Amino acid sequence: MKKFFALLSIAALAIASVACDPDEKEEAQLPSAAGITPVVVVEGNVATFSLPSGTTGLIPVWETNESGNFVFAGRGDGFQKTFFTAGTYKVRMYVSNSVGQSKDYSEAEFTVEGAGEWSGYNYDSEFNIWKPAEAAGMDDAYTYYNPGWAAEKTLNFTTNPYKLSIADVCNDKWQCQLHLVPGAEVALSAEKHYDFSCLVKLNKSVGMTVKVVQQGNDDLFLFDQIEDTPAGDNIFYMKDVPGIDATAIKIVFDFGYCEAGTEVEITRITLKDHADNDGTNAPDKEKPVEPEPEPEPEGEYPADNFAWAVDGAANLWKAVAEGNGESYYYYASDGDAWGGVYGDTLADEVPFMVKNNNSYALTYEKGTGANIWYNQFFIYPKAGNFVALDAAKKYALQIKLSATADTPAFFKLEQYNAEHAKREGATIWEKGEFTITAGEDYVVTSKIIKDVACDNINLVFAFGGAQAGTTVTIKDICLQEYNL
């Protein structure tokens, strides 16, 4: 049901018709809001603010008082604003023209009866422990932006409302991060449970991650939630989350799965003790459904009697290794955080690698957190040494790995893609995550590869979670035609 409001205009200033100097003359040319009654239409929890019909030559500027004080809300005829708490509010309308903005204003009162759907915890409640810390400033807030893992770029943003304009496609988690570090510390307790909500406006759908985490320790977090978030107004929230003992938190937003040209606006961030009643009635948070494990790809492994010719001419990798025909991409994390050492995709040398023919020993100076991609390592033949696959033939791949300490690992075989920063193309076969036991060889054997045609290959490894000083050795790479 729509409600129309038109209340008496309030002239805040009157302009005297007396002689004046040039500055006073210019002020006298400013428009006046006197006698212009703003029109407010309320539908659900959305209010539309307009000039009266027939008013020309003026642009309205709106202030609203839902936080108790009148603050700038927006400008333009037909401006819309969402209200998240039922109540009676006022709007002030200034008007502007080519000279400037009026010194006076007109005012109207209107009532919002409710949205019909829950719209977040009460941002203005005394129980919102984030709001005062946020009000202390956001000078330490920052972004990390590395679309496609090609190169880090600058990503500008505004604070409260937090706005981002994302120019490039991002195709992986953590490629587009916003870190909100408040000007005053916010502590959490493991003896409490917490509620969180915020409003996120999007012009395009994204895969969004929200993480409330201890500053300086990525592994100590209240929650780390990723959700598919559609275009439009979205309420992201968490309810009754078990607390952690944290001394100073930050809030991290990530839009690592987004289209080029994505616009983001974040407002009304609210964090409170679940035991405190802020007047809202949040629905139970649906627990995410664990995806069914993907079925094993069709195919079979090489027979036990297949002869692996690691040192023979049948090994297509032998010529690459012996002729130093490899190029590398590497990324070694800076401890428990993103940042660290990157390697040029065309580099022929890696500072922390010792190569000995068909053996590549990598020593990681710093230990990392549990993210498997904190230590990435790619090997692919460079131009003049490409290893091509023929769709009419079958192939098999085997690689041995060892480590001086138990080390998480990941492997996949990809088609080489010259257009990608890390030369990543379609996946041919993926082992996924596994653990290398210290002092023991871990043998990775692919299923039989068939019906694949490509100009070159790319071997992709990750060892995030390695301990400081660990040496991981990739050795005895053998790719050959499967003839059984």
Buried (B, 14 or more C-beta within 10 A) or exposed (E): EEEEBEBEBBBBBEBEEEEEEEEEEEBEEBBBBBEBBBBBBBEBBBBBBBBEEEBEEBBBBBBBBBEEEBEEBEBEEEBBBBBBBEEEBBBBBBBBEEEEBBBBBBBBEBBBEBBEEBBBBBBBBEBBBBBEBBEEBBEEBBBBBBBBBEEBEEBEBEEBEBBBEBEBBBBBBBBBBBBBBBBEEBEBEEEBBBBBBBBBBBBBBBBBBBBBBBBEEBEBBBBBBBBEBEEEEBBBBBBEBEBBEBEBBBBBBBBBBBBEEBEBBBBBBBBBBBEBEBEBEBEEEEEEEEEEEEEEEEEEEBEEEBEBEBEEEBBBBBEBBEEEBBBBBBBBBEBBBBEBBBBEBEBEEBEBBEBEEBBBBBBBEBBBBEBBBBBBBBBBBBEEBBBEBEEEBBBBBBBBBBBBBBBBBBBBBBBBBEEBBBBBBEEBBBBEEBEBEEEEEBEBBBBBBEEBEBEBBBBBBBBBBBBEEBBBBBBBBBBBEBEE
